[in-house]
Amino acid sequence: MFRLSKLTDYAVRTLVELGRLDGVVTSSTLSAETGVPEPTVAKVLKTLAGDGLLASQRGARGGYRLAAPLEEISVARVIAAIDGPISLTACVNGGAGCEVGPDCALYGCWDPVNDAIHEALSGISLARMAETSGRTRGARVKSDEACADMAATRGRVADFTGAVGG
């Protein structure tokens, strides 16, 4: 089963929340807003700042802010920042972790599937995730258009993986 790590989920939640809040925000505020434990939020923030997705500010009024608008940050970018490159199997794109390599009957077969998933995740911005969640400062409002758009992306990936025998 392909599943994102908890840290990636927390990173997306934290970034979306940062996009909703104005200015520099502390890890304790983000913890309270997201429900993610503060030590975990701090770890996620440090990783995201190290990858250039966040800017940190030290001092009495210190904290974190987005380095780019949510519209410019894709889900794929967050996954790569937290978990490394998206790779369904060790042999994707000639990966070094494959024990069999070019002698494998499936060598290179996973590349188009991996590429389709990467393309789909690259096409989903955190702004879209925020829209889909519909959460705006405590109010829960469903955005049918955003949900339909996300469903269409899932359908394109399913169509592609079905076409290649998945």
ChimeraX attribute file (.defattr): number of C-alpha atoms within 10 A of each C-alpha:
attribute: neighborCount
match mode: 1-to-1
recipient: residues
	/A:1	4
	/A:2	5
	/A:3	6
	/A:4	10
	/A:5	12
	/A:6	10
	/A:7	16
	/A:8	18
	/A:9	15
	/A:10	20
	/A:11	25
	/A:12	21
	/A:13	21
	/A:14	22
	/A:15	26
	/A:16	22
	/A:17	21
	/A:18	24
	/A:19	19
	/A:20	15
	/A:21	16
	/A:22	10
	/A:23	11
	/A:24	15
	/A:25	19
	/A:26	19
	/A:27	23
	/A:28	16
	/A:29	16
	/A:30	23
	/A:31	18
	/A:32	12
	/A:33	16
	/A:34	17
	/A:35	13
	/A:36	18
	/A:37	14
	/A:38	17
	/A:39	12
	/A:40	15
	/A:41	25
	/A:42	17
	/A:43	14
	/A:44	22
	/A:45	26
	/A:46	17
	/A:47	16
	/A:48	22
	/A:49	18
	/A:50	13
	/A:51	15
	/A:52	14
	/A:53	21
	/A:54	20
	/A:55	18
	/A:56	20
	/A:57	14
	/A:58	8
	/A:59	6
	/A:60	6
	/A:61	10
	/A:62	13
	/A:63	19
	/A:64	22
	/A:65	23
	/A:66	22
	/A:67	15
	/A:68	13
	/A:69	15
	/A:70	20
	/A:71	14
	/A:72	12
	/A:73	21
	/A:74	20
	/A:75	23
	/A:76	21
	/A:77	21
	/A:78	24
	/A:79	20
	/A:80	14
	/A:81	20
	/A:82	19
	/A:83	12
	/A:84	11
	/A:85	13
	/A:86	16
	/A:87	18
	/A:88	16
	/A:89	13
	/A:90	14
	/A:91	22
	/A:92	21
	/A:93	16
	/A:94	13
	/A:95	13
	/A:96	10
	/A:97	11
	/A:98	14
	/A:99	11
	/A:100	11
	/A:101	16
	/A:102	12
	/A:103	8
	/A:104	12
	/A:105	9
	/A:106	12
	/A:107	16
	/A:108	16
	/A:109	14
	/A:110	18
	/A:111	18
	/A:112	15
	/A:113	23
	/A:114	18
	/A:115	16
	/A:116	16
	/A:117	23
	/A:118	19
	/A:119	14
	/A:120	18
	/A:121	20
	/A:122	15
	/A:123	16
	/A:124	20
	/A:125	20
	/A:126	24
	/A:127	20
	/A:128	20
	/A:129	20
	/A:130	22
	/A:131	19
	/A:132	19
	/A:133	16
	/A:134	18
	/A:135	16
	/A:136	13
	/A:137	10
	/A:138	8
	/A:139	8
	/A:140	10
	/A:141	12
	/A:142	13
	/A:143	14
	/A:144	12
	/A:145	11
	/A:146	17
	/A:147	17
	/A:148	12
	/A:149	14
	/A:150	17
	/A:151	11
	/A:152	12
	/A:153	18
	/A:154	14
	/A:155	12
	/A:156	14
	/A:157	18
	/A:158	15
	/A:159	12
	/A:160	15
	/A:161	16
	/A:162	11
	/A:163	10
	/A:164	11
	/A:165	7
	/A:166	10
